[in-house]
């Protein structure tokens, strides 16, 4: 598996929280469900077995690009001298992450759902980890 430093992981969590709409998180709301599967699921949520390979490949590409961007911008964020400068950089990172995700063909919500699924479904998470290792960055 690829290595992520603690600082990058912290930034990735910040980006994830911002992308996940923090105002909704504070209010206890959830993101609206969207369908990314080839056929409607019989139960709520996403069925990892029905995710089209195209969506999975888009997700892996988006992950690699977002992590690379975060690594590239880590020093800039750490060098911020004021809270307002740090906030501006975080907002720039958020915008860039969204653009990278959408460039792969995913929506922000699709990306977040797949990221969440990779974290809660061990089999799907392993599948994603394997693809991340096998995909040239």
C-alpha positions as CSV (number, residue, x, y, z in Angstrom):
1,X,0.0,0.0,0.0
2,X,1.2,3.5,-0.7
3,X,2.6,5.5,2.3
4,X,0.8,8.6,3.6
5,X,2.5,10.8,6.2
6,X,0.5,11.9,9.2
7,X,0.4,15.5,7.9
8,X,-1.0,14.4,4.5
9,X,-3.5,12.1,6.3
10,X,-4.6,15.0,8.4
11,X,-5.0,17.2,5.3
12,X,-6.9,14.4,3.5
13,X,-9.3,14.2,6.5
14,X,-9.8,18.0,6.3
15,X,-10.5,17.8,2.6
16,X,-12.9,14.8,3.2
17,X,-14.8,16.7,5.9
18,X,-15.1,19.9,3.7
19,X,-16.1,17.8,0.7
20,X,-18.7,16.0,2.8
21,X,-20.3,19.4,3.6
22,X,-19.3,20.2,7.2
23,X,-22.4,22.3,7.9
24,X,-24.5,19.1,7.2
25,X,-22.3,17.1,9.5
26,X,-22.7,19.6,12.4
27,X,-26.4,19.6,11.9
28,X,-26.6,15.8,12.0
29,X,-27.8,15.6,8.4
30,X,-26.6,13.0,5.9
31,X,-25.6,13.3,2.3
32,X,-28.3,12.4,-0.2
33,X,-28.1,8.9,-1.6
34,X,-27.2,8.7,-5.2
35,X,-27.1,5.7,-7.4
36,X,-23.7,4.7,-8.7
37,X,-24.5,1.1,-9.3
38,X,-25.3,-0.5,-12.6
39,X,-28.7,-1.7,-11.3
40,X,-30.7,-0.3,-8.4
41,X,-29.8,-1.9,-5.1
42,X,-32.5,-3.8,-3.2
43,X,-31.4,-2.3,0.1
44,X,-30.3,1.2,1.0
45,X,-26.7,2.1,0.4
46,X,-24.2,0.9,-2.1
47,X,-23.6,-2.8,-2.9
48,X,-19.9,-3.2,-3.6
49,X,-20.5,-6.1,-5.9
50,X,-22.6,-4.1,-8.3
51,X,-20.3,-1.1,-8.7
52,X,-19.3,-0.9,-12.4
53,X,-15.5,-1.3,-13.0
54,X,-15.5,2.1,-14.8
55,X,-16.7,3.8,-11.6
56,X,-14.1,1.9,-9.5
57,X,-11.3,2.9,-11.9
58,X,-12.5,6.5,-11.8
59,X,-12.4,6.4,-8.0
60,X,-8.9,4.9,-7.9
61,X,-7.7,7.6,-10.4
62,X,-9.4,10.3,-8.3
63,X,-7.8,9.0,-5.1
64,X,-4.3,8.9,-6.6
65,X,-4.7,12.4,-8.0
66,X,-6.1,13.9,-4.7
67,X,-3.4,12.3,-2.6
68,X,-0.7,13.5,-5.1
69,X,-2.1,17.0,-5.0
70,X,-2.2,17.0,-1.2
71,X,1.4,15.8,-1.0
72,X,2.3,18.6,-3.5
73,X,0.6,21.3,-1.4
74,X,1.5,20.0,2.0
75,X,4.5,22.3,2.4
76,X,2.5,25.3,1.3
77,X,-0.1,24.6,4.0
78,X,2.5,24.1,6.7
79,X,4.3,27.3,5.7
80,X,1.1,29.4,6.2
81,X,1.9,32.1,8.7
82,X,-1.7,33.1,9.6
83,X,-5.0,31.4,10.2
84,X,-6.5,33.3,7.3
85,X,-3.7,32.2,4.9
86,X,-4.1,28.6,6.1
87,X,-7.8,28.8,5.5
88,X,-7.3,30.2,2.0
89,X,-4.9,27.4,1.2
90,X,-7.3,24.8,2.6
91,X,-10.1,26.3,0.4
92,X,-7.8,26.2,-2.6
93,X,-7.0,22.5,-1.8
94,X,-10.7,21.8,-1.5
95,X,-11.5,23.4,-4.9
96,X,-8.6,21.6,-6.5
97,X,-9.7,18.2,-5.0
98,X,-13.2,18.7,-6.3
99,X,-11.9,19.6,-9.8
100,X,-9.7,16.5,-9.8
101,X,-12.5,14.3,-8.7
102,X,-14.9,15.7,-11.3
103,X,-12.3,15.5,-14.0
104,X,-12.2,11.7,-13.6
105,X,-16.0,11.6,-14.2
106,X,-17.2,11.2,-10.6
107,X,-19.3,13.6,-8.7
108,X,-18.2,14.7,-5.2
109,X,-21.0,12.6,-3.7
110,X,-20.0,9.5,-5.7
111,X,-16.4,9.9,-4.5
112,X,-17.4,10.3,-0.9
113,X,-19.7,7.3,-1.1
114,X,-17.0,5.1,-2.6
115,X,-14.5,6.4,-0.1
116,X,-16.9,5.6,2.8
117,X,-17.6,2.2,1.4
118,X,-13.8,1.5,1.1
119,X,-13.5,2.3,4.8
120,X,-16.4,0.2,6.0
121,X,-16.4,-2.8,3.7
122,X,-13.2,-4.8,4.2
123,X,-13.5,-6.7,0.9
124,X,-14.2,-3.5,-1.1
125,X,-11.4,-1.7,0.8
126,X,-9.0,-4.5,-0.1
127,X,-10.1,-4.3,-3.8
128,X,-9.5,-0.6,-3.8
129,X,-6.1,-0.9,-2.1
130,X,-5.0,-3.5,-4.6
131,X,-6.0,-1.3,-7.5
132,X,-4.2,1.7,-5.9
133,X,-1.0,-0.4,-5.7
134,X,-1.4,-1.7,-9.3
135,X,-2.2,1.7,-10.9
136,X,0.7,3.8,-12.0
137,X,0.4,7.3,-10.5
